Amino acid sequence: MENKEQILEKLNTWGGENLGKTLDIVFTDVTSTTLTATMPVTPKVHQPYGIMHGGASCVLAETLGSCLSVIHVDTEKFAPVGTNINSNHLRSKREGLVTGTAKFIRKGKTMHVSEIEIRDEKGELINHTTMTNNIIPR
């Protein structure tokens, strides 16, 4: 595995324009078992009632779960592809910053299952998501 700074730089610049960049998702930390990113809660991620859209939470969670798999496979030979996401929206959020952290529940050769927790600045759990990636040959 590359060093922390290299991994974060790669993830934060990977892919040109994409949904993660549109929502200002920034990868902030990586360990041997976790990946963390932040996302600002502004009107561009609100639903009509002025709170964070559940889909925005799902985007942060899926971005984290997918990228956690990416950094743990040889992407020259394999591609992690999302096949299932289950997301529970537990608290609302109007403004500020949320932080998501993904960790593996299972890291197999052909399937990864991750758990993603999204918390606010006070550490309150906003969203809990599980995600499955199949690891397919390229």
N, C-alpha and C positions, 0 to 999 in steps of 0.2 A: 504494500500500500504506500502511496506517495505520502509526503508529509502534509500536515494539517493545512498550512498556508497554500500549498499547491492545489490541494483538493478544493478548498473554498474558492480560490481564484478560478479554477476550471469550471466549477458549478455556476459561479456568478457571472461568467462570460460566455457560457455554453449556449449555442443555438440561436444566436441573433434575436430577432423579435419573437417573443412567445408570450403566452398567457401569464406565466410567472413574472416576467418583467413588466407586463402591463399592470399587474397588481402590486408592483414594487416589492416582491418577495426577495429577501436577501439572506443567503446562507451565512450563518455566523459562527457555527462551531461544528466540529466533527471529532468523534472519538472512534475507537475500534468497534464500538457497538451502537453508536447513535449518530444522528444528523439533526442539526437545529437550524431553523430559519425564522425570520421575523416578517411581519406584514403590517403596514399601517392600516388602521381602520379610519377611513375617510369616506366622504359621500360617494366616491366612485365604487366602493364595495358595499354600499347600503342597498337594502330593499326599500320599497316605498314607505315603510313605517319609520325609516331613519335609523335602522339597526343593521348590523353586519348581515349580509345575505348568506344563507346557509351554503350556497354554491361557492362563495368566496372561501369559506372554511374548508370545503371539499377540495378546492383548488390548492390551497396551502397544504392540506394533508396529502393529497395525491402527489404533489410535487415532491414533498419530503419522502414519501414511501417509495416512489419511483427512483429518485436519486440515491436513496440509501441502497437500493438494489444495484444501481449502476456502478457505484463505487466498490461493490463487492463481487463483480464479475469481470471477466476478460471481455471487454466490449468489442474486441476484434473478432471474437468467436461467438459471442452470445448477446442477445438483446432482452432485457427485462420488459415485459409488456403487461400492463394492468389488466386483470380479468374480473376483479370484484372490489367494491368499496362499500363499506357500511359505516355511516357517519351519524353520530348522535349529537345534536345541538343542545347543550345543557344550560347555557346562560347567554343572554344577549349582550351586545357590545356596541356602543354608539361611536366612540372615538378612542384614539390612543394607539397602542401597539400590541399586537398579539405575537406570541412566540410559540412555535410548534417544534416538538421533538419527536423524531421517529426512532423506534428500536425494533429489532427483529423479535417476533414470537417464534418463528421457525425460519431457518436459513438452510434450505436444502439445495441440491444440485439443479433441480428442475422447477422448484417453486420456493418463493419467499413470501412469508406472511409477516406484515409489520403492524405495529400499534403506534398510532400518532396521537399525542396529547397536545392540544392548543390551549394555552393559558394567557391570562391578561397580566398586566404589570404587577398586580397584587398576588399572583400565583394561583388565582381562581381558575378552575377548569371550565373552559368555554365550550370545548368540543372534544369528543373522543371518537377516533376513527380506527377501523381495522381495514387493511388493504392486502390483496393478494396479487402478486406478480408471477406470471409464468416466465421461466427462463428458457428462451427458445434459441436454437442455432441460427446464426446469421447466414 
